[in-house]
Amino acid sequence: MAKRSHANYTLRKREEKTAYLMVFPALLVVFVVAIYPLGSAILTSFTNATFAGDHPPSFVGLSNYTNLLSIRVRVLKPVGNDAEGELLYESPSATFPRVETFRLTASSFNELRKVGLPLTALERLKTLRRRSIQGRSEFQSAVEDRLGSQAKQYLAKVVDNAQRTTYRYSSIGQLSLFGARIVIGARDGDFLIAVGNTLLFTIVTVAMETVLGLLLALLINRKFSGRGAMRALMLLPWAVPTAVSSRMWEWMFGATRTGFFNVVFQKLGLGNGQIPFLQLPSWQLPAMCVIDIWKTTPFMALLILAGLQQIPAELYEACEVDGVGRVRQLFAITLPLLRQAIAVALVFRTLDALRVFDLFQIVLGESKYSMASFTYYELIQSRAAGYSSASGVLIFIVVFAFAILYTRLLRVNAESDLG
């Protein structure tokens, strides 16, 4: 008995060792493929690194994130009435004055040593190191508090050698609320507009693709002549490379009568055949949604179809015997049992939509950004590696938040997936 127990213990230890040996390569791959690049991007996002630059980067703290996310809300003051009696408001640029920030960096301290600032004064100023202070008067007050009696003698030198950054908030939108005109400003309006574009694109496309994919999956799951050919044809839009389908739809949305939609609209009397779909801001995002829905609905249908085929046919046969209608079967059997399949489809599709790049890049270029295309242009054109890394980290946070939200709301967990 003791020998058998010892043998079982030895076998169990050997199996655990084998399992550890198998897990280690997997963890190494995860580190190389995911953790290391993400960690590198996070570290770069705290610097002013330049893409393919000669100068070593310096630490800037949360400055990149502050620039990307800073928002200000102001109420516009009425300044009079126009000829028709409508209220006129002050210019948004007047409500967002230029903002100047001051910061003592390592190079600032080196310069202050060269101009003769004593060590006692430098020691007192160390508490301001790498702190961004908004406004000249606020910075001067902070320096005076630390220098005390030496402030009068050295204040000007400290201010002159501080790193100075100027920001200007630009208007990204206006709204009327309770009779007041409110303007929203941002340091980097392009990024926040890109976030709005991406979120709206994701919500619209994922919702439409889920509904249409479910209907298409229910249709091709039924037995009928030519079902195999129908399934193959269904996958054609998804199989077409995005670069090809984007160019195809770009022609269809052409601004002249050579464009498919302009021809159709003109035949129906809905336009003069000269609608610039991809140039008008009001049409650009709907056009992107149409292209993506056409291309990706088959992918959603394929995932949902896989879930439909896991539902036992006996359940539907029992419903037929009991006289349960098809609509009730859909809500009582099909949808509850499809929850896991729909959850997986939603997670995959949402994460993909939040990272959309090629569609916006190919069709719209710089006329309208997604979060990913904004990050690309900051890196390639502006060569701001640190700034684009901060944007990429924010994309990761948004994608990760959506993944967690889905798994919580739809109650997707490892046990249910395995079961």
Secondary structure as GFF3:
##gff-version 3
##sequence-region A 1 419
A	DSSP	alpha_helix	2	30	.	.	.	ID=ss1
A	DSSP	pi_helix	31	35	.	.	.	ID=ss2
A	DSSP	alpha_helix	36	45	.	.	.	ID=ss3
A	DSSP	alpha_helix	63	69	.	.	.	ID=ss4
A	DSSP	beta_strand	71	75	.	.	.	ID=ss5
A	DSSP	beta_strand	78	81	.	.	.	ID=ss6
A	DSSP	beta_strand	87	89	.	.	.	ID=ss7
A	DSSP	alpha_helix	92	95	.	.	.	ID=ss8
A	DSSP	beta_strand	99	103	.	.	.	ID=ss9
A	DSSP	alpha_helix	106	114	.	.	.	ID=ss10
A	DSSP	alpha_helix	119	125	.	.	.	ID=ss11
A	DSSP	three_ten_helix	126	128	.	.	.	ID=ss12
A	DSSP	beta_strand	133	134	.	.	.	ID=ss13
A	DSSP	alpha_helix	136	147	.	.	.	ID=ss14
A	DSSP	three_ten_helix	148	150	.	.	.	ID=ss15
A	DSSP	alpha_helix	151	161	.	.	.	ID=ss16
A	DSSP	beta_strand	163	167	.	.	.	ID=ss17
A	DSSP	beta_strand	170	177	.	.	.	ID=ss18
A	DSSP	beta_strand	180	186	.	.	.	ID=ss19
A	DSSP	alpha_helix	189	221	.	.	.	ID=ss20
A	DSSP	alpha_helix	227	234	.	.	.	ID=ss21
A	DSSP	alpha_helix	236	239	.	.	.	ID=ss22
A	DSSP	alpha_helix	242	252	.	.	.	ID=ss23
A	DSSP	alpha_helix	260	267	.	.	.	ID=ss24
A	DSSP	alpha_helix	281	308	.	.	.	ID=ss25
A	DSSP	alpha_helix	313	322	.	.	.	ID=ss26
A	DSSP	alpha_helix	326	329	.	.	.	ID=ss27
A	DSSP	pi_helix	330	334	.	.	.	ID=ss28
A	DSSP	alpha_helix	335	337	.	.	.	ID=ss29
A	DSSP	alpha_helix	339	354	.	.	.	ID=ss30
A	DSSP	alpha_helix	358	363	.	.	.	ID=ss31
A	DSSP	alpha_helix	371	380	.	.	.	ID=ss32
A	DSSP	alpha_helix	385	409	.	.	.	ID=ss33
A	DSSP	alpha_helix	414	418	.	.	.	ID=ss34
###
